[in-house]
Amino acid sequence: MTARLALLLLALATPALVQPARSQPQVISTPDSPAAIGPYSQALRVGNTLYLAGQIALDPATNQMISDRSIEAETRRVLDNLKAVVEAAGFRMSDIVTTTVFMADLNEFARMNAVYATYFPTNPPARATVQAGRLPRDAKVEIVGIAAR
């Protein structure tokens, strides 16, 4: 009976013994992208995965919305901000595996999409796009993403 109990306990403990240790999250921050406007990090790297916070069209130098409020200009600024964080973490835009695009108005989808496509010319990431209503600072677009290697 004692031997059976010992084997049972060993069998139950074995998965915990063989699981790799979880990597500690590493905060990624760069002055080339706007400072966070709330209690969050620009990105967190855990192992070979980079979790990107949402970016809106803030100018990194002023942390204010850009003056050109067209959907094309906002999308370009958002993707430039994301790119700065991605590169600060040692990743590339081609490492982004998924994005979520939040838009204030889906009627502007085609124009946003035309700019977005220039940042991912081959093998674009998986993506969801949703109309979110009002975004922070009355932005027209916000994009979050995950990169992996």
C-alpha positions in Angstrom: 0.0 0.0 0.0 2.8 2.4 0.9 4.6 1.7 -2.4 1.4 2.3 -4.4 0.9 5.6 -2.6 4.5 6.6 -3.2 4.1 5.8 -7.0 0.8 7.7 -7.1 2.4 10.8 -5.5 5.4 10.5 -7.8 3.1 10.3 -10.9 1.1 13.4 -9.7 4.3 15.4 -9.1 6.1 14.5 -12.3 4.4 17.0 -14.6 5.5 19.8 -12.3 9.0 18.6 -12.4 9.3 18.5 -16.2 7.6 21.8 -17.0 10.0 24.6 -18.0 10.3 27.6 -15.7 8.2 30.5 -16.9 10.2 33.5 -18.2 9.9 36.7 -16.2 8.2 39.5 -18.1 10.6 42.1 -19.3 9.2 45.7 -19.7 10.0 47.2 -23.1 10.1 51.0 -23.3 11.5 53.4 -25.8 11.5 57.2 -26.2 10.8 56.6 -29.9 7.2 55.7 -29.1 4.8 57.7 -27.0 5.0 57.3 -23.2 2.1 55.3 -21.8 -0.9 57.5 -21.0 -2.0 55.1 -18.2 -0.8 52.4 -15.9 0.6 50.1 -18.5 3.8 49.3 -20.4 4.5 50.0 -24.1 5.2 46.2 -24.3 6.1 43.2 -22.3 8.5 40.5 -23.5 8.0 37.0 -22.1 10.5 34.6 -23.6 10.2 34.8 -27.4 6.8 36.6 -27.3 6.3 40.3 -27.3 2.9 41.7 -26.1 2.3 45.2 -27.6 0.1 47.7 -25.8 -2.4 49.6 -27.9 -1.0 52.6 -29.8 -2.9 55.6 -30.9 -1.6 58.5 -33.1 0.4 60.2 -30.4 3.6 62.1 -31.4 6.4 60.5 -29.4 8.1 63.9 -28.9 5.1 65.7 -27.4 2.8 62.8 -26.3 0.0 64.7 -28.1 -2.2 63.6 -30.9 -0.7 64.4 -34.4 -2.1 67.5 -36.1 -3.1 65.7 -39.3 -6.2 63.8 -38.1 -6.9 61.9 -41.3 -7.3 58.1 -41.0 -4.3 57.6 -43.2 -2.0 59.9 -41.1 -3.3 58.4 -37.8 -2.7 54.8 -39.1 0.8 55.7 -40.3 1.7 57.2 -36.9 0.2 54.3 -35.0 2.2 51.8 -37.0 5.4 53.8 -36.7 4.8 53.9 -32.9 4.3 50.1 -32.9 7.4 49.6 -35.1 9.5 51.6 -32.7 8.5 49.4 -29.7 8.9 46.2 -31.8 12.4 47.2 -32.8 13.4 48.4 -29.3 12.6 44.8 -28.2 14.9 43.4 -30.9 12.0 42.1 -33.0 10.9 43.1 -36.6 7.5 44.0 -38.0 7.5 40.7 -39.8 7.6 39.0 -36.3 4.1 40.3 -35.5 1.7 37.4 -35.6 -1.6 39.1 -34.8 -3.1 42.5 -34.4 -6.4 43.9 -33.3 -7.4 47.2 -35.0 -10.0 49.3 -33.1 -11.6 52.0 -35.2 -13.9 54.8 -34.4 -15.7 54.5 -37.8 -15.5 51.4 -39.9 -16.6 53.5 -42.9 -12.9 54.4 -43.0 -11.7 50.8 -43.1 -10.5 50.8 -46.7 -8.4 53.9 -46.2 -6.9 52.5 -43.0 -6.3 49.1 -44.6 -4.4 50.7 -47.6 -1.8 52.2 -45.1 -1.8 49.1 -42.9 -0.9 46.9 -46.0 2.3 49.0 -46.6 3.7 47.9 -43.2 3.0 44.2 -43.9 3.8 43.7 -47.6 4.2 39.9 -47.3 2.7 37.4 -44.9 0.6 39.9 -42.9 -0.3 38.9 -39.4 -3.7 37.5 -38.4 -6.0 40.4 -37.6 -9.4 41.4 -36.2 -10.8 44.8 -36.9 -13.7 46.2 -34.8 -15.6 49.4 -34.5 -15.0 50.5 -31.0 -16.8 53.8 -30.7 -14.9 56.4 -28.9 -11.1 55.7 -28.5 -8.7 57.5 -26.1 -8.0 61.1 -27.1 -10.7 60.8 -29.7 -8.3 58.8 -31.9 -9.7 57.3 -35.1 -7.6 54.1 -34.8 -5.8 52.1 -32.1 -3.8 48.9 -32.8 -2.5 46.2 -30.4 -0.4 43.3 -31.4 1.6 40.2 -30.5 5.0 39.3 -32.0 6.8 36.0 -31.7 9.9 34.4 -32.9 
